């Protein structure tokens, strides 16, 4: 896939554009593209977990970020950019409720502190789909994962969720549960900015994202292999195209809280 040199496409900025991206395995294909494409010379990559990136976008510390979509509810103005996202059309594998007991026997759920959209989704499922009466507890650090036992469940996201698989009897995949409830795919994170971005910049930005998605073998070769089947993760669990069905799912989700 060919690229135009940024200097030849009319891109002119006084400083590098600050791009926030989640530092989980699910973003590795997009990150690979951004690092390998010529547009890398024009951007400053800021990596962090989702909740922190959302705060950085709100504070103006990044110009655009692959951030949890729930943050849009707290922004006076936002722009949904590009053709790509972190989404799923079924089970996503890395955003799950882990429990030793079935849903109806859960008494309390710890909510992952690294999350925004996933917490909002879980609350929606608790109220509208599962219809269970449970205590919801905001976790503040990693120790909550060790508390997942007996009637205490936990929402775990990202790479830690992949590592958690097999440690509890029950796993409820939030994207799969959303699909069962609504018939629509779910968007966890998207490229969001608080100001419009130049069209020529986004053209090259989308090409960089696409480049990464066309080089999954190279991406997988750079990742740890002992967590999960990454070929399945990138090709089956995750869905990166921000298509019309995902936009419908996103609209429904954002209107629900």
Phi, psi and omega in degrees: 000126184272153176233150170270144175295135180309325182294339183265357182248013174080017179276124181220116179228150180285336178214169178292145177281126183276117185246116178269135180219139181295137182264054175246166177300330184293342179261357186304319178299318180292320179295320178301315180297318181294327180281331185269339183277155178303334180298343178304331180291343184256356185238154172245115183277132178239112183256135178194178177276163194307312185298323180291319178297323177299318179293322179296322178294316179299324183277352182081017180279344172229154181272325178210146182212148170277085192243160177304133185295338180297338181296337182299335179291343183251008180253131177295332177212138175212158179229129177270116190251144168079186187251007188230159183201181167253106184220179179207144177258358177201219179298130181263340176079332187247013172223096190220153170264122182254134184207150174274346183233161178293164185312314187292348180255358178288134179255330181212150179229125172277136183256125183303126182288346180275001190247159169229296181298321183293323177295315178298321179294316180299317179299322178295316181295318179302316185279316192257336185247305180282326180053056179244152180258103183225159173273129179256126185238125177285117175285151181243346179202186186291344187296341182297333182297325179288345181271358180282097179193156181053239185267010178254118180254172180212138171273120180235136182236165173074206183299327180295330177292321177296322179288334183281343183299135181092354182265347177231160182288326185240136175230122177249110183280120188293323179292319177295322179292321177297317179297319179295326183279325189243340185079008184241154173290169181237142176249117179274318183215150179215166179281103186241139175229164178262353177224156178298144176254148181302139181299321181291328175294313182294330176299312179289326180296315177297320179297322178294316177301314181296322178302314179298320181289340176270002180231049183294326179298319178293321178297312182298324180297336181266359185254156174296140187259357189261009183264311189197163175287098187290331176297317176294319182300311184283329186262336185243308183289313182269147176225117192263344184281126178275076184271185185295320180296320178293323177297324176294316178297319179297316180299315180298316181297313183292334178278353187270352181212000000 
